[in-house]
Each structure stands twice: as structure tokens, then as C-alpha cells.
Amino acid sequence: MDNLLSISPQEVIHHLKMSCQIPQVIEDIAIQKIIIDTANSAAITVTEDELQQEGDRLRFAKKLVKASDTWAWLKTHHLNLDEFEKLVRNKVLSEKVAHYLFANKVESFFYQNRLDFMAAATYQVVLDDYDLALELFYAVQEDELTYPEIAREYIPDSQLRLRGGYQGIQKRTDFRPEVAAAVFAANSPEIIKPIVTSKGVYLIWVEEIIQPELTEELHEQIITDLFDDWLQQQIQQMEIATSFDSNIDSQSSTDSLMQA
């Protein structure tokens, strides 16, 4: 039996069409064209040092320690050296365009949306019975029970029970709206009154409310988010022309497919 399996570029494109991945591929290509056009308009270029630094970061992220590791990775992804350099260049160019457009808008965005960047460390138990939740709430307030005792008794999931219902540090947007309003109004540390939602009755201990700080990491995240939103707006405002053919022979065949 022949162990060589030949796959043509046309078959790759056909598979992308059949697996309904073409729209995402087209959007990704359009985004790259928008970035390049914007860079050209703003005379943004990439230096050799920037290429080297980003290439080193990529190899470190992919654990490509030796030259042989890099060659193997390139082969796996069907890339030659020129294409690898273009990949790295596009990454640097994207970051530089994002900073060019939005670096000077970060502080105002942060302060205008400061509440959205607040975070809270919480523990939660979800119950089915509001009356029981209210009884437990008052029991904690009156020092008849502790929140860890409630967690041990009423959390069915063993891993979550071992953590006492700890949810980690979450931003306001990570909570359901009705839960967020109560959590961020709390005088931590404290238990807050039961909150009824479609998912059950939440009994929450608010350990700490964390005020937002514009760290370097958050600064970069805001730039990325603003840039992604901007790119989506650009995509929505343009008409993208492609040469793909649906290969549907007639309207009758279309009708037969559409009728259940």
C-alpha cells in the first residue's frame, strides 16, 4: 500500500468551505489588509531589531529552543523562512498600529469605565430555596454559623466544596448583572442577602473589593480591546468581494435543500 497521501491546495480550500470556515478565513485576511493599509497611511514600519525581538518571543512561546525545533515547526505549519518572517512582521505591525491608534486613549477610557474594571474576591453557594438561603444569611450575621460551614454543607461539587465556594478574583463584567450590583455595594468582608436569579438563589460572601489600577498589563489589554472593536467596525462598514463559487447548479437544487 502506498504510504504517500497527496493533498492539493484546492482540496484544502474545499475542506475549509465544507467545514464552514471560509467566513472566518476571509475576515482574518480582510483584517490583515486593513492593518497593512493603515500602517502604510501612517508610515508605520517594522525595524530589523523589532523583527528579531518578536521572532525570539515567538520561538520562546513555542519552545523552539534549537534550530532543528524551529525547522520542524516550520515544516509542520508548511512555512518557509520568508513566510515566517512575514508572519512575525505582521504581528509587530498589528501591535504598532494598535498603539498608534489607541495608546493615547487608554487613560480616558479607563477612567470613564472605571467601574467595569473593579474586581471582587468572593465565595458563593447556590441554593434552590430562598427561605433556606435567608435563614442561613441571618445565621451567619448572628454568629450562629460561619460561611465555611454553609459551604461544606450545601455545595455538592467536591472540588468547589474543598475551596469553600471560592470563585477567585472576578471583574464586574464576570458576574450576572443582578449579582454584580449587590457584590460591589458590599462593605467587605461580609455576607450579602440572598440574590434570586434564573440559575438559583445565590448566597455570597464578599471577601474583598479590589479597586482598579491602570497597570501596564491592563494598559495593553485596553489597547487590544479597543483595537479589536475598531477592526470589527471596519469590517462591518465594508463590502468584501471574493471569487468563491457556491457550485449550486440551479435554484431548484437550492429549494430542495432548504425545504425540510
C-alpha positions in Angstrom: 0.0 0.0 0.0 1.3 3.5 -0.9 2.0 5.5 2.3 2.1 8.8 0.4 -1.1 10.8 0.7 -1.3 13.7 -1.7 -3.5 16.7 -0.8 -3.8 19.6 -3.2 -4.4 23.3 -2.3 -7.8 23.0 -4.0 -8.7 20.2 -1.6 -7.6 22.4 1.4 -9.9 25.2 0.2 -12.7 22.7 -0.4 -12.4 21.4 3.1 -12.5 24.9 4.5 -15.7 25.5 2.6 -17.3 22.2 3.6 -16.4 22.8 7.3 -17.9 26.4 7.1 -14.6 28.0 8.0 -14.3 30.3 4.9 -16.1 33.3 6.5 -13.5 33.4 9.4 -10.6 33.0 7.0 -11.9 35.8 4.8 -12.4 38.0 7.8 -8.8 37.3 9.0 -7.5 38.2 5.6 -9.5 41.4 5.5 -8.3 42.4 8.9 -4.7 41.9 7.8 -5.3 44.1 4.8 -6.9 46.8 6.9 -3.8 46.7 9.3 -1.4 47.0 6.4 -3.3 49.8 4.7 -3.5 51.7 8.0 0.2 51.2 8.6 1.0 52.4 5.1 -1.1 55.5 5.5 0.5 56.3 8.8 4.0 55.5 7.5 4.4 52.8 10.2 7.3 50.4 9.5 9.0 47.5 11.2 12.7 47.6 12.0 15.1 44.6 11.9 15.5 44.8 15.7 11.7 44.6 16.2 11.6 41.6 13.9 14.3 39.9 15.8 12.8 40.5 19.2 9.3 39.3 18.1 10.8 36.3 16.4 12.7 35.4 19.6 9.4 35.8 21.6 7.6 33.6 19.2 10.2 30.8 19.4 10.3 31.1 23.2 6.5 30.8 23.3 6.5 27.8 21.0 9.5 26.3 23.0 11.6 26.2 19.8 15.0 26.1 21.6 17.2 24.6 18.9 17.4 25.4 15.2 16.1 21.9 14.5 13.0 22.6 16.6 12.3 25.7 14.5 12.7 23.9 11.2 10.4 21.1 12.4 7.8 23.7 13.5 8.0 25.5 10.1 7.6 22.1 8.3 4.5 21.3 10.4 2.9 24.6 9.5 4.0 24.5 5.8 6.0 27.7 6.2 9.3 28.7 4.7 11.7 31.3 6.2 10.3 34.2 4.1 6.8 33.3 5.3 7.9 33.0 8.9 9.4 36.5 8.6 6.2 37.8 7.1 4.2 36.2 10.0 6.4 37.9 12.5 6.3 41.2 10.7 2.5 41.1 10.6 2.4 40.6 14.3 4.7 43.5 15.0 2.8 45.7 12.5 -0.5 44.9 14.2 0.8 45.9 17.6 2.3 49.1 16.3 -0.9 50.1 14.5 -2.9 49.3 17.7 -0.6 51.6 19.7 -0.6 54.3 17.0 -4.5 54.4 17.1 -5.2 53.9 20.8 -2.3 54.4 23.1 -3.3 58.0 23.8 -6.9 57.0 24.5 -6.3 54.4 27.2 -6.3 56.6 30.3 -9.6 58.4 29.4 -11.2 55.0 28.5 -10.0 53.6 31.9 -11.4 56.4 34.0 -14.7 56.6 32.0 -15.2 52.9 32.5 -13.6 52.6 35.9 -16.5 50.7 37.5 -16.1 47.9 34.9 -12.5 47.3 36.0 -13.4 46.8 39.7 -12.9 43.3 40.9 -14.0 41.2 43.9 -12.9 38.1 45.7 -16.0 36.1 46.5 -17.3 32.8 47.8 -20.7 31.5 46.8 -23.2 28.9 47.5 -26.1 28.4 45.1 -29.4 27.1 46.7 -32.8 26.2 45.4 -34.8 27.6 48.4 -34.9 31.3 49.1 -36.2 30.8 52.6 -33.4 28.5 53.5 -30.9 30.9 52.0 -32.4 33.8 54.0 -32.2 31.6 57.2 -28.6 30.9 56.6 -27.8 34.5 55.9 -29.2 35.6 59.2 -27.5 32.7 61.0 -24.1 34.0 59.7 -25.0 37.6 60.7 -25.8 36.4 64.2 -22.7 34.3 64.5 -24.7 31.1 64.8 -23.0 29.7 61.6 -19.8 30.5 59.6 -19.8 30.8 55.9 -17.3 27.8 55.5 -19.8 25.7 57.5 -22.5 26.5 55.0 -20.2 25.8 52.1 -19.3 22.4 53.5 -23.0 21.5 54.0 -24.6 22.9 50.8 -22.0 22.7 48.0 -22.4 19.3 46.1 -19.3 19.6 44.0 -16.4 18.1 45.9 -13.7 20.4 44.4 -15.7 23.6 44.9 -16.6 22.4 48.4 -12.9 22.0 49.3 -12.4 25.6 48.3 -15.3 26.7 50.4 -17.1 28.0 47.3 -14.2 30.4 46.4 -14.8 31.9 43.0 -11.4 33.7 42.6 -11.0 37.3 41.7 -13.6 38.4 39.2 -14.3 41.7 37.4 -17.7 43.3 37.5 -18.4 42.0 34.0 -17.8 38.4 35.1 -20.9 38.5 37.4 -24.5 38.3 36.4 -25.8 42.0 36.5 -28.1 41.4 39.4 -25.3 39.8 41.3 -22.7 42.4 40.4 -24.9 45.2 41.8 -25.1 43.6 45.2 -21.5 42.4 45.3 -19.9 45.8 44.6 -22.2 47.5 47.0 -21.0 45.3 49.9 -18.8 46.5 52.8 -16.3 43.7 52.6 -15.7 41.3 54.2 -19.4 40.4 54.7 -22.2 38.1 53.6 -24.8 39.7 51.4 -28.5 39.0 51.3 -29.6 36.1 49.0 -30.0 37.0 45.4 -32.6 35.3 43.3 -31.6 34.5 39.7 -32.8 32.1 37.0 -29.8 29.9 38.0 -30.8 29.6 41.7 -30.5 31.6 44.9 -27.0 33.0 45.4 -25.6 33.3 48.9 -22.3 35.1 48.6 -19.5 36.1 50.9 -17.6 39.1 49.7 -14.1 38.8 50.9 -12.6 41.9 49.3 -13.5 44.6 46.8 -10.4 45.4 44.7 -10.2 48.9 43.3 -8.8 49.1 39.8 -5.3 50.3 38.9 -4.1 51.1 35.4 -1.2 48.7 35.4 1.0 48.1 32.4 -0.8 44.8 31.7 -4.2 46.4 31.9 -3.0 49.3 29.7 -2.0 46.8 26.9 -5.3 44.9 27.3 -7.3 48.0 26.8 -5.4 48.9 23.7 -6.0 45.3 22.4 -9.7 45.5 23.2 -10.2 48.9 21.6 -8.2 47.8 18.5 -10.3 44.6 18.1 -13.5 46.6 18.4 -12.2 49.1 15.8 -11.3 46.3 13.4 -14.7 44.8 13.7 -16.3 48.2 12.9 -14.1 48.5 9.8 -15.2 45.0 8.7 -18.8 45.8 9.1 -18.5 49.0 7.1 -17.0 47.4 4.0 -18.1 45.0 1.4 -15.7 42.2 0.9 -15.6 40.7 -2.6 -14.3 37.1 -3.2 -14.2 34.8 -6.1 -15.6 31.8 -4.4 -18.3 29.9 -6.3 -21.1 28.2 -4.4 -21.3 25.5 -7.1 -25.0 25.2 -6.8 -26.3 24.2 -10.2 -29.8 25.6 -10.1 -32.4 27.3 -8.0 -34.4 24.0 -7.8 -31.5 22.3 -6.1 -31.3 25.1 -3.6 -35.0 24.9 -2.9 -34.8 21.2 -2.3 -32.0 21.7 0.3 -33.9 24.4 2.1 -37.1 22.5 2.4 -37.4 20.2 5.4 
